[in-house]
């Protein structure tokens, strides 16, 4: 051993006691410390109240965001027990909030079904809060305790007799750890809406005291109401299919309906947790769906003997479905519960759904519409595969033959490279001249790309602009998409700050969401933020991005001779200005695209880019006052 190797002894070993581990590695427990992690803190507490509803002990939850950034979650469940916990000899209320893997969801006595199964939910929230106060109405008495950064600062206090029952938790996330307290009302509301859909008879009231926003969610129809909500702007092909039942200890609910669209919108849940990466319940559903539709098509002679079977991709075109299972001992991939792993659930779901769906197909007079749509999808799939293979064969890119005139960079390590997707040749010319050729590539687009929300993949692949994107990125598309082939670590959409630029951006985002969603999920997609104004004085030049920034700066420069230039497009900037304001990694401002809620994103793209005009008109009228910069 050389002297350069540091010594490693018993003194180097650290034991993190209590909740120190959570504060040291918060990402392991809530995923991140950005706004997604902030929302996760809220969901962990609300999940505990939903578990009371799943146990039949709660029918009302109130969630309030306060002006100071704290959050209160109140339910009318049974209340957290306050007796002495036999293992620790401490009050159970304190143990639940200060000890990891402590809770009532392990032995099966307190909860038959629960979403919070690791016992780290509320204790992790406590650890990551500047303070947390819990008030419990339990067996006719009111109790409370306060914690600061996970440490009790009071005993469990008995306040005497009280009416009712339930738990009220108020917490303020710790800004020493969490990077933001900027809760997003719409994101939280969407999740609460899902919770109410998935738990019939539960009312969730949500209020934001910062601006007075308020919503109440209650859906007697359960996931059938959820299905109607998802398809409310779509043209449907038949009445909804719905089945619920129990196989061994697993409760299963499935609702589905086909639309005339091309996108698949399937959402899976396990114990009310949105399993965004699917799992065995989704696998069982998909296999049974494909098998049952093929059996029906053969029996009705809609598929001839010489015809190949419909594939899973064929039968899922235009499908909207919700698959919800509730089981005593779910096995999730991690604390964030993205994927269900219970092997037995696949067969349970396939059995229950397959039998019920087969019977429904025989009785539903419009069932042949589903098969006819799937057969058309198969033809399109074959055409798309041929077009896709042609595109991929050409992806050994040479800039003089690429339709989009890609100006590539010299760096070949994707983690160090960026691709700017730019609107038009004028902006493309400035971007090509202003960029750093070592690691920045530029792909100008001519005009607006195809709206893929209204087109099958085979039509999309006939678009020169879309082919150029696929060739430049190197990932392939559809069932041949491979993230390991990505040629650029950052894909940056850079368009003008006007209506046309916004439209092009939305078309691009629709394409990426429908056909290359892993790019968004893995953090590769960004929006550039070019300045709206250039403000110059005899001594200094400033760039600002909003009307408010411009007004504030002009007021600050009062008394100076000020020249104001409004940029109508990127092409108005010379290459040096474009580099300085929008492309230089040291000074630019990028917006990273994320998907916090897949159902909400699916709804938004369908509403904005789909064929139904009334909901789009309503959206524009509703949000017109929010538009800051509109060129007419």
PADREN-94214 format. One record per atom (N, C-alpha, C): y, x, z. Coordinates in steps of 0.2 Angstrom, whole numbers, plus 5000, padded with zeros to 4 digits. Example, Ala and Ser with C-alpha at 12.3 -4.5 7.8 and 13.67 -1.06 7.14 Angstrom:
! PADREN-94214
497250665039;497850625039;498450665039;498950645035;499550685036;500050645039;
This chain:
! PADREN-94214
499450045000;500050005000;500650045000;501150034995;501750074995;502250055000;502750095001;503350075005;503750015003;503750004996;504149954993;503849884995;503249874997;502949814999;503149795006;503449735007;503649715014;503049705018;503149725025;502649705030;502549635030;501949615032;501749545033;501349535039;501649505044;501249505051;501249435053;500949425059;500949365062;501649335064;502149385065;502749365067;503149325061;502849335055;503149305049;502949235048;502449205052;502149145051;502649095055;502849035051;503248985055;502848925055;502948895061;502648825062;503248775063;503248735058;503748685058;503548625062;503848605068;503648555072;504048485071;503748435073;504048365072;504248355065;504948335064;505148325057;505548375054;505448445056;505748495053;505548505046;504848495045;504648505038;504948465033;505148395035;505448355031;506148375029;506448405034;507148425032;507148495028;506648535029;506548595026;506348585018;505948535017;505648525010;505748445009;506348415008;506348345007;506048325001;506048364996;505848344989;505048324990;504748354994;503948334995;503848264998;504448235001;504348175004;504748115000;505248134997;505648074994;505748094986;505448154984;505548164977;506148214975;506748194978;507348234976;507848224981;508448264981;508948244986;509548214982;509448194975;510048164972;509948094973;510248054968;510347984969;509647944969;509147974965;508447944966;508147954973;508248014976;508048024983;508447974987;509047964986;509447924990;509147854990;509047824984;508747764983;508047754987;507647814986;507047814989;507047804996;507547835000;507647815007;507647745008;508047705004;508147635005;507447605004;507147624999;506547584997;505947595002;505947655005;505447665011;505547625016;506147605018;506247565024;506147485022;506347475016;506247405013;505447395012;505147445010;504447435009;504047415016;504247445021;503947425028;504047345029;504647325027;504747245028;504347205023;504347235017;503847195012;503147195014;502947255018;502247255020;502147195026;502647175029;502647125034;502547055030;502947055024;502846995020;502146985017;501847045015;501147045012;500647025018;500847035024;500347015030;500446945032;500946915028;501146845030;501546835036;501846885038;502246885044;503046885043;503246885037;503946885035;504046855029;504646815028;504846785022;505546795020;505946835024;506646855023;506846925024;507146955020;507347025021;508047025019;508547065023;509247065021;509347145020;509647165015;509847235014;510547235013;510947285017;511647285016;511847365016;512247375011;512547445010;513247435013;513447475018;514047475022;514547525019;515147505020;515747545017;515647625019;515347635024;515347715026;514747745023;514347715019;513747745016;513147725020;513147695026;512547675029;512247615026;511547605028;511247555025;510847515031;510847445031;510447405036;509947365032;509347375035;508747335032;508547285038;508547225037;508347175042;507847125040;507347115044;506747075042;506647025048;506246975046;506046925052;505246935052;505046995052;504347005053;504147005060;503547035062;503347035069;503647085073;504047135071;504347185075;503947245076;504147305077;503747365078;503547355085;502947365087;502747365094;503047415098;503147405105;503547445109;503147475115;502447455115;502047485121;501947555120;501547585125;501447655125;500847675120;500947725116;500447745111;500047785115;499347775115;498847805119;498747885117;498847905111;498747975109;499248015112;499947995111;500448035113;500748025120;500547965123;500847945129;501647925129;501847915123;502547895121;502647825119;503247795119;503347735117;503147725109;502847675107;502647675100;503247665095;503747635097;504347635093;504647705091;504647745096;504847815095;504347855091;503647845092;503147885089;503247865081;503347805080;503347785073;503947815069;504447825073;505047855069;505147935070;504647965074;504748035075;504148075073;503548045072;502948075070;502648065064;502548115059;502248105053;501548075053;501448035049;500748005048;500547965054;501047925057;500947885062;501247815060;500747765061;500947695059;500347645060;500447585058;499947535059;499547525053;499547565048;499247555041;498647595040;498347625045;497747665044;497147635046;497147595051;496447575054;496247505051;496747475048;496647405045;496747345049;496947365056;497047305060;497647275059;498247315059;498947285058;499047255051;498747295046;498947275039;498347275035;498147225032;497547225027;497847255020;498447245018;498747275012;499447305014;499547365012;500247395013;500447445008;501047445007;501347495002;501447565005;501647565011;501747625015;501147645019;500747695016;500147705018;500047775021;500547825020;500547885022;500847895029;501147845032;501447855038;502047905039;502347925033;502847965033;503547935031;503447865029;504047835026;504647835031;504647795036;505247785040;505347845044;504847885046;504947945049;505347995045;505147995038;505548045034;506248015033;506347955033;507047925032;507447945038;507147945044;507447965050;507648035050;507148075048;507248155048;507848165043;507948135038;508448145033;509148105034;509148075040;509748035041;510148075046;510848065046;511248095051;511148055057;511047995057;510847955062;510447895060;510047865064;509747805063;509647765069;509747695069;509747655074;509247595073;508747585077;508247535076;508347485081;508347415080;508347365085;507747315083;507347305088;506747265087;506647205092;506547145088;506447085092;505747075092;505447095098;504647095099;504447055105;504047005104;503746965109;504246945114;504846915111;505346885115;505846925118;505846995117;506347035120;506647085115;507247105116;507547145111;507547225114;507347265109;507347335111;507747375105;507947435107;508347475103;508247555104;508347595099;508347665100;508747695095;509147755096;509547795092;509247865091;509347885085;509047955083;509647985079;509648055080;510148095076;509748155073;509748155066;509348205062;508648205065;508348145066;507648135068;507448145075;507948165079;507848175086;508148115090;507748085095;507948035099;508548055103;509048015104;509648035108;509747975113;509247925113;509247875119;508447865120;508347835126;507647815127;507647745123;507047715123;506947645120;507247605126;507747565124;508147525128;507947455128;507747425134;507547355134;508147315135;508447275131;509047235131;508947165134;508247145136;508147085139;507947035134;507846965136;507646915132;508046905125;507646885120;508046865114;507646815110;507946785105;507546735101;507346765094;506846735091;506646765085;506246825085;506146855080;505646915079;505846955073;505747025073;505847065067;506147125069;506347165064;506547235064;507247245060;507747275063;508347295060;508447365060;508447405055;508547475054;509247485051;509647525054;510247555051;510247625051;510347655045;510347735044;510947755040;511147815041;511647855037;511347915034;511147925028;510847985025;511248045027;510948095028;511248155030;511548195024;512248205024;512548235018;512448315018;512148335024;511948405024;511348425019;510948365018;510348375014;510448335007;510648265008;510748225002;511348244999;511348254992;511948274988;512448214986;512248154988;512648104986;512548044990;513048004992;512947934995;513147874990;513147894984;513347844979;512847804976;512647754980;512147704979;512347664972;511847644968;511947614962;511647544963;512147494964;511947424965;511447394960;511547404954;511047374949;510347404949;510347474951;509647504951;509247474957;509647474963;509347444969;509147364968;509647334965;509447264964;508847244959;508747294954;508247284950;507547294954;507547344958;506947354962;506847294967;507347264970;507247214975;507047154971;507247144965;507047084961;506247094959;506047154958;505347164957;504947144963;505147164969;504847154975;504747084976;505347044974;505246974975;504846934970;504846964964;504346934959;503646944961;503447004964;502747024966;502546994973;503046964977;502846934983;503146864983;502746814981;502946744981;503146724988;503646684988;503946654994;504346704998;504446764996;504946804999;505646804996;506146805001;506846804999;507146865001;507446904996;507746964998;508546954996;508946965001;509646955000;509947025000;510347044996;510647114995;511347104994;511747144999;512447144998;512747214999;513247224995;513547294995;514347284997;514447305003;515047295006;515647335003;515447384999;515947424996;516347394991;516047344988;516447304983;516347224983;515947204988;515747134989;515247104984;514847154980;514347124976;513747104980;513447044978;512947014982;512446974977;511846984979;511246944975;510746924980;510446864978;509846844982;509246834977;508646854979;508046854975;507546814978;507246764974;506746724977;506446694971;505746704970;505346674964;504746644966;504746574966;504146544968;503546554963;503646574956;503146584951;502846654951;503046694956;502746764956;502846804949;502246834947;502346874941;502446834935;502246764935;502346724930;503146724928;503546714934;504246714933;504446784931;504146834933;504346904931;504246914923;503646884921;503546884913;504046844910;504246784912;504746754909;505446784909;505546824914;506146864915;506146924909;505646954909;505547014904;505646984897;505346924895;505346904888;505946854887;506446844891;506946794891;507346804884;507446864882;507746874876;507346884869;506646874870;506246894865;505946824862;505746824856;505346774853;504646784854;504346734858;503646744860;503146704855;502546724855;502046704850;501546644853;501546634860;501146594863;501346574870;501046534874;501146514881;500946574885;501146584891;500946644895;500246634897;499846694897;499246694900;499246724908;498946694912;498946714919;498246704923;498146754926;497446754930;497646784937;497346754942;497346794949;496646784952;496446834956;495746824959;495646884964;495046884967;494946934971;494246964970;494147024969;493547064967;493447104973;492947094977;492747134983;493447124988;493747184989;494347174994;494947184990;494947184983;495547194979;495747134976;496447114978;496747054975;497047074968;496947034963;497147054956;497546994953;498147014950;498546964947;498746994940;498746964935;498846984928;499246924924;499846944921;500146894917;500346934910;500246904905;500346934898;500646884893;500946904888;501246864883;501446914877;501246894871;501446934865;502146904862;502546954860;503146934856;503146964849;503646944845;503646964838;503947034838;504047074843;504347134843;503747194842;503947254842;503447304841;503347354847;503747344852;503647384858;503147354863;502847404866;502447384872;502747384878;502747334882;503147324889;502647304894;502247354897;501747344901;501947374908;501947344913;502147364920;501547354925;501347404929;500847404933;501047414940;500747384945;500947384952;500347394957;500347434962;499847434967;500147424974;500047364977;500347354983;501047344983;501347314977;502047304976;502347374974;502047434974;502347494971;502247494964;502847514961;502847524953;502547584952;501847584949;501547644947;501747664940;502247704940;502547714933;502147754929;501647794932;501147834928;500447794927;500447734929;499847694928;499347714933;498747714931;498147734935;497547684933;497047684938;496447644936;496547574935;497047544938;497147464937;497347454930;497747504927;498047494920;497547514915;497147564917;496547584913;496047524912;495847494917;495447434917;495747374913;496347364914;496647314910;496647324902;496847384900;496947404893;496247404890;495747434893;495047434890;494747364889;494847314894;494647254893;495047214888;495747224888;496147194883;495847204876;495747274874;495547294868;494847264866;494347274871;493647244870;493647174869;494047134873;494047064872;494347034866;494847064864;495147044857;494747064851;494447114851;493947134846;493347084846;493147074852;492547024852;492746954849;493346934851;493646864849;493746874841;494046924839;494146934831;493546934827;492946964830;492346964826;492046894827;492046864832;491746794833;492046744828;492746754827;493046704823;493146724816;492846784814;492746814808;493446834805;493946844810;494546874808;494546944806;494046984809;493847044807;493147044803;493147064797;492547064793;492147124796;491447114794;490947164796;491147234794;491447244788;491647314785;492247334789;492647294792;493247314795;493147354802;493547404803;493547444809;493847404815;493647424821;493947384826;494647394827;494947354830;495647364832;495747414838;496247454837;496247504842;496747484848;496747514854;497147494859;497947494857;498147544853;498747544850;498947474846;498447454842;498547394838;498647334843;498247324848;498247264851;498847264857;499147314858;499647324862;500347314859;500447314853;501047304849;501347234851;501947234854;502347174855;502047144862;501647174866;501347154872;501847164878;501947104881;502247114888;501747094893;501647134898;501147114903;501347144910;501147114915;501147134922;500447144925;500247194928;499647204931;499747224938;499647184943;499747194950;499147184954;498947244958;498347244962;498647254969;498247224974;498347234981;497647254984;497647314988;497047334990;497147374997;496647375001;496747395008;496847475008;496447515004;496547585005;496647614998;497247604995;497447634989;497547714989;497347744984;497347814984;497947834978;498447854981;499047874976;499047944975;499347964970;499348044968;499848074973;500348044976;500748084980;501148034984;501648054989;502048014993;502447964989;502647984983;503047944978;502647894975;501947894975;501547844973;501647824966;501547874961;501747864954;501047834950;500447854953;499847834949;499347814954;498947764953;498447744957;497747774955;497347794960;496747834958;496147804960;496147744963;495447714965;495047704959;494447734959;494047734953;493747664952;493547624958;493247564958;493747504955;494347514955;494847464953;494847454945;494647504942;494647494934;494147444932;493547444935;492947404934;493147334937;493447324942;493647264945;494147224941;494647264939;495147234935;494847214928;494447254925;494147244918;493747174919;493347174924;492847114925;493247054925;493747044930;494146984931;494546964925;494947014923;495346994917;494946984911;494447024909;494047014903;493746944903;493446914908;493146854908;493646794907;494246804911;494746754911;495046754904;495246804901;495546814895;495146784889;494546804889;494046784884;494046704884;494046674890;494046604890;494646574888;495246604889;495846584887;495946584880;495746634877;495746644869;495346584866;494846564869;494446514866;494846444866;495246434871;495546374872;496246374870;496546434869;497246434866;497346434859;497646374856;497646364849;498046414845;498546454848;498946504845;498646574846;498046574848;497746644850;497646684843;497546654838;497446684831;498046724829;498646704832;499246744831;499246814833;498946814839;498846884842;498446934838;497846904835;497446944831;497846964824;498146914821;498546924815;499046984816;499346974822;499847034823;499547094824;498947104827;498647164829;498347194822;498147154817;497947174811;498447204807;499047174807;499647204804;499847264807;499747274814;499947334817;499447384815;498847374814;498347424812;498547444805;498747404800;498947424794;499547474794;500047454798;500647494800;500447564803;499947564807;499747624811;499447674806;499047644801;498747694796;499347724792;499747684790;500347704786;500747754790;500847734796;501247784801;500947844802;500247844803;499847904804;499947954798;499947924792;500047964786;500747994785;501247954787;501947974787;502048024792;501748014798;501848064804;501548134802;500948134799;500548194797;500948234792;501348194788;501748224783;502348264786;502648224791;503148254794;502948314798;502448314802;502248364806;502048424801;501748414796;501548474791;502148504789;502748474789;503348504787;503748534792;503448534798;503848554804;503948634805;503648664801;503748744801;504448744797;504948744801;505648724798;505948784795;506248764789;506648814785;507348774784;507848794786;508548764787;508748734780;508548774774;508848754768;508448694765;507848674768;507448614766;507548554771;507748564777;507748514782;508348464780;508148394779;508648344777;509248344782;509148364788;509748364793;510148424793;510048474789;510348534789;510448574796;509848584799;509848614805;510048684805;510548704809;510748774810;510348794816;509848834816;509448854821;509748914825;509448924831;509648984835;509149034834;509349094837;508849154836;508349154842;508549124848;508149124854;507549084852;506949104854;506349064853;506049034860;506249054865;506049034872;506348964873;505948904873;506248844874;506648834880;506448864885;506848854892;507548884891;507748924886;508348954885;508748924880;508548874876;508848844870;509048774871;509548764866;509848694866;509948674859;509848604858;509948574852;510548524852;511048534849;511548484849;511448434843;511348374844;511348324839;512048294838;512348304832;513048294831;513148244825;513648204826;513748144822;514248174816;513948174810;514348194804;514448264802;514548274796;514648344794;515248384796;515848344797;516448374800;516348404807;516048364811;515948384818;515348434818;514948424813;514348474813;514648544811;515148544806;515448604804;515748644810;516148604814;516448634820;515948664825;515448624826;514948634831;514548704829;514448704822;514048764820;514448834821;515148824820;515548884820;515748894827;515748844832;515948854839;515348874843;514748864841;514248874846;514048944847;513648964852;513349024853;512649024849;512649064844;512049064839;511449084842;511549124848;510949154851;510449104854;510749044857;510348994860;510548924858;511048914854;511248844853;511148824845;510748774844;510648754837;510948684836;511148674830;511548614829;511148574823;511148504824;510848464819;511348404818;511648404812;512148354810;511748294808;511948234809;511648174807;512148144802;511848114796;512248084791;512248004792;512747974795;512747904796;512347884802;512147824803;511847794808;511047794807;510647814812;509947814811;509647744811;509047734809;508747674809;508647644816;508847574817;508647544823;507947534824;507647574828;506847574829;506647514833;507147474836;506947414840;506747364835;506947364829;506847314824;506347334819;506047394820;505647424814;504947454817;504447444814;503847484816;503847554814;503447594817;503447664817;503447694809;503047654805;502947674798;503647674795;504047624796;504647614793;505147664796;505047684802;505547734806;505447794803;504747814801;504647884798;504847884791;505047834788;505347844781;506047864781;506347864787;507047884788;507147954788;507547984784;507648054783;507948084790;508348044793;508648064799;508148074805;507748024805;507248024810;506748084809;506548094802;506048144801;506348214802;507048214801;507348284803;507348294811;507448244815;507348244822;506648274824;506148234821;505448254823;505348324821;505548344815;505348414813;505748464817;506348454819;506748494823;506448504830;506248454833;506048454840;505348484841;504948474836;504248504836;503748474840;503848414843;503448384848;502948334844;503048314838;502648264835;502948194838;502548144837;502848074839;502248024840;502347974844;501847924845;501247954849;500547944846;499947964850;499848044849;500248074844;500248144843;500748184847;501148144851;501748184854;501448234859;501748294859;501448344863;502148384866;502248374872;502848404875;502848484874;502248514874;502148584874;502448614868;502548574862;502848594856;503548594856;503848574861;504648564861;504948634860;505448634855;505748694853;506448704857;506648654860;507348664864;507248634871;507448664876;507448644883;507948584884;508548594881;509048544881;509148514875;509148444874;509348404868;509948364870;510448384867;511148364869;511448314863;511548254864;511848204860;512648214860;512948234855;513648244855;513948204849;514248144851;514648104846;515348094848;515748054844;516448044845;516447994851;517047994854;517147944860;517447884857;517147844852;517347784849;516747734848;516847684845;516347634844;515747654840;515947684835;515447714830;515047764834;515347814838;514947864842;514547834847;514747774850;514347744855;513747704852;513847684846;513347644842;512747704840;512947754838;512547814836;512147834842;512447844847;512147864854;511647814856;511747754855;511347694858;510747694853;510847704846;510247704842;509847764843;510147824845;509747884847;509347874853;509647844858;509347834864;508747784864;508847734859;508347684858;507747724855;507847764850;507247804847;506947844852;507347884856;506947924861;506547884866;506847834869;506547794874;505847764871;505847734865;505347704862;504747754860;504947814857;504447854854;504447924857;504847944861;504848004864;505048004871;504847954875;505047944882;504948004886;504348044886;504248104890;504848154890;505248154884;505848194884;506348174890;506448114891;506848084896;506548094903;505948074903;505648084910;505548154913;505548204908;505548274910;506148304910;506748264909;507348294910;507648334905;507448324898;507648364893;508248334889;508448274890;508948234886;509648234890;510148244886;510848244889;511348214884;511848194887;512448174883;513048224884;513348244879;513948284879;514548244881;514948274885;515548234887;516248274884;516348254878;516948284875;517648254878;518148294878;518748274881;519048214877;519448174880;519848124876;520548144874;520848184879;521548214877;521548284878;522048314874;522248384875;522948374878;523148404883;523848404886;524048474887;524648484883;524848554883;525648554886;525748604890;526448624892;526548694889;527248714889;527348784886;526948834889;526648824895;526348884898;525548874899;525348804898;524648794900;524348734896;523648734894;523348684891;522848654895;522748584895;522248554899;521848504895;521248494897;520848444893;520648394898;520748324897;520548274902;520048224898;519648194902;519048154899;519148074900;519648054904;519747984905;520547964905;520747904904;521447884904;521747894911;521247884916;521547894923;521747974924;521248014922;521448084922;522048104919;522148074913;522748094909;523348064913;523348004915;523947984919;524148024925;523548044928;523648084935;523948144933;523748184928;523948244926;524648244923;524848194919;525548184916;526048174922;525848134927;526248124933;526348184937;525848224937;525848294941;526348344937;526348334931;526748384927;527448364925;527648304929;528248274928;528848334928;529248334924;529748384923;529648434918;529048444916;528848494911;528848454904;528948504899;528848474892;528148464891;527848404890;527148394889;527048364882;526548394879;526248374872;525548344873;525448274871;524848244872;524548234865;523948254865;523548244859;522848204860;522748144857;522148104859;521648124853;521048144855;520548164850;520248094848;520248084842;519848024839;519148044837;519048104836;518348124834;518248204836;517648224836;517548294837;517748334831;517748304825;518048344819;518748364820;519148334824;519848354825;519948414829;519348434833;519448494837;519248554832;519548614833;519348674830;518748704834;518448744831;517848774834;517948804841;518448834842;518648864848;518748814853;519048754852;519148704857;518548664858;518148654853;517448624854;517048664859;517048734858;516648774862;516948774869;517548774870;517848784876;517748724881;517748664877;517848594881;517148564882;516648574877;516048534876;515448574876;515448634874;514848674872;514748734877;515248754880;515148814884;514848794891;514248824892;513848804898;514248814904;514748864904;515148884910;515648824912;515848794907;516448744908;516348674906;515848654902;515648594899;515448544905;515448484903;515148424907;514648394904;513948394906;513448354903;513248304907;512948244904;512648194908;511948194906;511548204912;510748204911;510548134911;510148114906;509848044905;509248044909;509147994913;508547984917;508347904917;507747894918;507547824919;507347804926;507747774929;507547754936;507147694937;507247644932;506847584932;506647574925;505947574923;505747564916;505847494914;505747444918;505847374916;506547364915;507047384919;507747374917;507947414911;507647474909;507847504903;507547464897;506947444898;506547404893;507047344891;507247314896;507647254895;508347264892;508647324894;509247344891;509247354883;508747394882;508647414874;508447354870;508047314873;507847254869;508447204868;508847204874;509447154873;510047184868;510147254869;510647284865;510447294858;509847304856;509647324850;509147284846;508947224850;508447184847;508747134843;508347084841;508547034836;508946974838;508946964845;509246904848;510046914849;510446874846;511146894846;511446864852;511346804855;511646774860;511746824867;511146854869;511146894875;511646954874;511646984868;512047034866;512747014867;512946964864;513646934864;513846924871;513346894875;513546884882;513646944886;513247004884;513347064888;514047094886;514247094880;514847114877;515447084881;515347014881;515946974884;515946994891;515447004895;515447014902;515747084904;515547134899;515747204901;516347224897;516647174893;517247204889;517847234893;517947204899;518447224903;518347294906;517747324906;517547384908;517647444903;517847424897;517847474891;518547504892;518547574892;519147604893;519447634887;519047654882;519247684876;518947644870;519347604866;519047564861;519547574855;519247604849;519547614843;519447554839;519947524836;519847464832;520147474825;
